[in-house]
Amino acid sequence: MNLCLFAVYISPLPFPGHRPLDTSSSALGQESQDLYARISASLSERGYCLLPSWLPAGLIDALFIHFTSLDEQDFKEAAIGRESNQLVNPFIRGDRIHWLDRTHPVTRDYLDWMENLRLELNKRLFLGLFDYECQYAWYPPGAFYKKHLDAFQGNTNRILSTVLYLNPDWQPQDGGELLLYPPAGDDPIETVSPQYGRMAIFLSNEFPHEVAKTNKARRSIAGWFRVNNSLGTVDPPR
């Protein structure tokens, strides 16, 4: 398997005097352009891409600090379905979630990086990606998420799924792997350990996937690039 690598380091720690990151193509340089080309090629050829690391180490650390600073009441039980059809079912999924926005410097920096990825993928793959929504996903020990697709039934506006893992010192016995399945078939094509800084990107409506039972607290950022399917209005997020 060819894995994509990113080695540029920029520290975005949310301390006083914090300045937004410049994630424009001109600022990031040729190395980042090569990375985006490799991501695009992997998505075009296989429909998914696994990156052992591509975000700056400082940003990953800051996201972890922010995630772990939140109180339990900041998270809500994750549901299945969308809008009026949402249902909490602990037999299907047991994670708790916290939606991200641009009100905190570190989440704003993360959204800036994902916005740049959106623009680059649209330029290379003509996907028509319209926006990006994401959430902190906290899996307490014993939690899992059964096999599912991220694209809602009858609604194909989620095009690309992303998962960034925030689990320092993750060990094989800790469980919590992402199992990625082919569009048709019962045998996983990838088993992804949720190691710190790793990211998975895959087509939302093509690859069923599940989260295996975790044996200790598991943290990630789950997100989705969407297209706008509405005429004259903008599809609401989430």
C-alpha positions as CSV (number, residue, x, y, z in Angstrom):
1,M,0.0,0.0,0.0
2,N,1.3,3.5,-0.9
3,L,0.9,5.8,2.0
4,C,0.9,9.6,1.7
5,L,3.3,11.6,3.9
6,F,3.4,15.3,4.9
7,A,6.5,16.7,6.7
8,V,5.9,20.5,7.0
9,Y,5.7,21.6,10.6
10,I,3.8,24.8,11.7
11,S,2.8,25.3,15.3
12,P,-0.8,26.6,15.7
13,L,-1.0,26.3,19.5
14,P,-4.0,28.4,20.8
15,F,-2.0,30.7,23.1
16,P,-2.2,34.5,23.5
17,G,-1.0,36.2,20.4
18,H,-2.1,33.2,18.2
19,R,-2.2,34.1,14.5
20,P,-4.3,32.2,11.9
21,L,-2.3,29.8,9.7
22,D,-1.8,30.7,6.1
23,T,-2.9,27.5,4.4
24,S,-3.0,28.9,0.8
25,S,-1.3,26.9,-1.9
26,S,1.4,29.6,-2.4
27,A,2.2,29.6,1.3
28,L,2.5,25.8,1.6
29,G,4.8,25.3,-1.4
30,Q,5.6,22.5,-3.7
31,E,5.8,19.8,-1.1
32,S,2.1,20.3,-0.2
33,Q,1.1,20.4,-3.8
34,D,2.8,17.0,-4.3
35,L,0.9,15.7,-1.3
36,Y,-2.5,16.9,-2.7
37,A,-1.6,15.3,-6.0
38,R,-0.9,12.0,-4.2
39,I,-4.2,12.2,-2.2
40,S,-6.1,12.9,-5.4
41,A,-4.5,10.1,-7.2
42,S,-5.3,7.6,-4.4
43,L,-8.9,8.7,-4.3
44,S,-9.2,8.5,-8.0
45,E,-7.6,5.1,-8.3
46,R,-8.9,3.4,-5.1
47,G,-11.6,5.6,-3.7
48,Y,-9.7,6.1,-0.4
49,C,-6.4,7.3,1.0
50,L,-4.6,6.5,4.3
51,L,-2.2,9.1,5.7
52,P,0.1,8.2,8.6
53,S,0.6,12.0,9.1
54,W,-0.1,15.1,7.1
55,L,-1.2,17.9,9.5
56,P,1.5,19.9,11.4
57,A,2.4,18.3,14.7
58,G,1.6,21.4,16.6
59,L,-1.9,21.5,15.2
60,I,-2.5,17.8,16.1
61,D,-1.2,18.5,19.6
62,A,-3.4,21.6,20.0
63,L,-6.5,19.7,18.8
64,F,-5.8,16.9,21.4
65,I,-5.4,19.5,24.1
66,H,-8.7,21.2,23.2
67,F,-10.5,17.9,22.9
68,T,-9.4,16.7,26.3
69,S,-10.2,20.1,27.9
70,L,-13.9,19.7,27.1
71,D,-16.2,18.4,29.9
72,E,-18.4,15.3,29.5
73,Q,-21.5,17.5,29.3
74,D,-20.0,19.2,26.2
75,F,-20.7,15.9,24.3
76,K,-24.0,14.4,23.4
77,E,-24.9,10.8,22.5
78,A,-24.5,10.2,18.8
79,A,-27.5,9.3,16.8
80,I,-28.2,7.4,13.6
81,G,-30.2,9.0,10.7
82,R,-30.7,12.6,9.9
83,E,-32.9,15.5,11.1
84,S,-36.4,14.2,12.2
85,N,-35.3,10.6,11.6
86,Q,-32.4,10.7,14.1
87,L,-32.4,7.9,16.7
88,V,-30.0,7.0,19.5
89,N,-29.3,3.3,19.4
90,P,-26.5,2.0,21.7
91,F,-26.7,-1.4,19.9
92,I,-25.4,0.3,16.7
93,R,-23.1,3.0,18.0
94,G,-21.9,4.1,21.4
95,D,-19.8,7.2,20.7
96,R,-20.5,10.8,22.0
97,I,-20.0,13.8,19.8
98,H,-19.2,17.5,19.8
99,W,-19.7,19.5,16.6
100,L,-16.9,21.8,15.7
101,D,-17.1,25.4,14.5
102,R,-14.8,28.4,14.0
103,T,-15.2,29.9,17.5
104,H,-12.0,28.5,18.9
105,P,-8.6,29.2,17.3
106,V,-7.5,25.6,17.0
107,T,-10.7,24.3,15.5
108,R,-10.6,27.3,13.2
109,D,-7.1,26.3,12.1
110,Y,-8.2,22.8,11.5
111,L,-11.2,23.9,9.4
112,D,-8.8,26.2,7.4
113,W,-6.7,23.2,6.5
114,M,-9.7,21.2,5.5
115,E,-11.0,24.1,3.4
116,N,-7.7,24.1,1.6
117,L,-8.0,20.4,1.0
118,R,-11.6,20.9,-0.3
119,L,-10.3,23.5,-2.9
120,E,-7.4,21.3,-4.0
121,L,-9.6,18.2,-4.4
122,N,-12.2,20.2,-6.4
123,K,-9.4,21.6,-8.6
124,R,-7.9,18.1,-9.3
125,L,-11.0,15.8,-9.2
126,F,-13.9,18.2,-10.1
127,L,-16.0,16.8,-7.2
128,G,-18.0,20.0,-6.6
129,L,-17.4,19.8,-2.8
130,F,-19.4,22.6,-1.3
131,D,-18.5,22.6,2.4
132,Y,-17.2,20.6,5.3
133,E,-18.7,19.6,8.6
134,C,-17.0,17.7,11.4
135,Q,-17.2,16.6,15.0
136,Y,-15.1,15.4,17.9
137,A,-16.0,11.7,18.4
138,W,-15.3,10.3,21.8
139,Y,-15.6,6.5,22.2
140,P,-15.6,5.4,25.9
141,P,-14.2,2.0,26.7
142,G,-16.5,-0.7,25.3
143,A,-18.0,1.6,22.6
144,F,-18.2,0.6,18.9
145,Y,-20.0,1.6,15.7
146,K,-21.6,-1.1,13.6
147,K,-21.0,-1.4,9.8
148,H,-22.6,1.5,8.0
149,L,-22.3,4.0,5.2
150,D,-21.9,7.7,5.9
151,A,-24.1,8.8,3.0
152,F,-27.7,9.0,4.2
153,Q,-30.3,6.9,2.4
154,G,-32.0,9.0,-0.3
155,N,-29.5,11.8,0.3
156,T,-26.1,11.7,-1.4
157,N,-24.8,15.1,-0.3
158,R,-21.9,13.6,1.8
159,I,-19.2,12.8,-0.8
160,L,-16.0,12.3,1.1
161,S,-15.5,11.1,4.7
162,T,-12.5,12.0,6.8
163,V,-11.3,10.7,10.1
164,L,-8.3,12.2,12.1
165,Y,-7.2,10.2,15.1
166,L,-6.1,11.8,18.4
167,N,-4.9,8.8,20.4
168,P,-1.3,9.0,21.8
169,D,0.5,5.8,22.5
170,W,-2.3,3.6,21.0
171,Q,-1.5,-0.1,21.3
172,P,-2.9,-3.1,19.3
173,Q,-4.6,-4.4,22.4
174,D,-6.6,-1.2,22.7
175,G,-8.8,-2.1,19.8
176,G,-11.0,0.6,18.2
177,E,-9.8,-0.1,14.6
178,L,-11.5,1.4,11.6
179,L,-12.6,-1.5,9.3
180,L,-13.0,-0.4,5.8
181,Y,-15.1,-2.7,3.5
182,P,-15.3,-2.8,-0.3
183,P,-18.5,-1.6,-1.9
184,A,-19.6,-5.3,-2.2
185,G,-18.2,-7.9,0.2
186,D,-17.9,-8.9,3.8
187,D,-14.1,-9.0,4.2
188,P,-12.4,-5.7,5.2
189,I,-9.9,-4.3,2.7
190,E,-8.2,-2.1,5.3
191,T,-7.9,-2.3,9.1
192,V,-6.8,1.1,10.4
193,S,-5.4,1.5,13.9
194,P,-6.5,4.9,15.3
195,Q,-3.0,6.1,16.0
196,Y,-2.1,9.7,16.8
197,G,-2.1,12.0,13.7
198,R,-3.3,9.3,11.2
199,M,-6.1,10.3,8.8
200,A,-8.3,8.2,6.6
201,I,-10.2,9.8,3.6
202,F,-12.7,7.7,1.6
203,L,-15.8,8.0,-0.6
204,S,-18.8,8.3,1.7
205,N,-21.3,6.4,-0.4
206,E,-19.0,3.7,-1.6
207,F,-17.2,2.2,1.4
208,P,-19.1,0.6,4.3
209,H,-17.1,0.8,7.5
210,E,-17.2,0.1,11.2
211,V,-15.4,1.0,14.4
212,A,-14.4,-2.1,16.3
213,K,-15.0,-2.2,20.1
214,T,-12.5,0.0,21.9
215,N,-10.9,-1.1,25.1
216,K,-9.9,2.5,26.2
217,A,-11.1,6.0,25.5
218,R,-10.7,6.6,21.7
219,R,-10.7,10.1,20.2
220,S,-11.1,11.3,16.6
221,I,-12.4,14.0,14.4
222,A,-15.0,12.7,12.0
223,G,-15.9,14.9,9.1
224,W,-17.6,15.0,5.7
225,F,-17.1,17.0,2.6
226,R,-20.6,17.7,1.1
227,V,-22.1,18.9,-2.1
228,N,-25.2,21.1,-2.3
229,N,-28.2,19.1,-3.7
230,S,-30.8,21.9,-3.2
231,L,-32.0,24.2,-5.9
232,G,-32.0,27.9,-4.9
233,T,-31.2,27.1,-1.2
234,V,-28.2,25.7,0.6
235,D,-28.4,22.2,2.1
236,P,-28.3,22.5,5.9
237,P,-25.3,20.9,7.6
238,R,-25.5,17.8,9.8
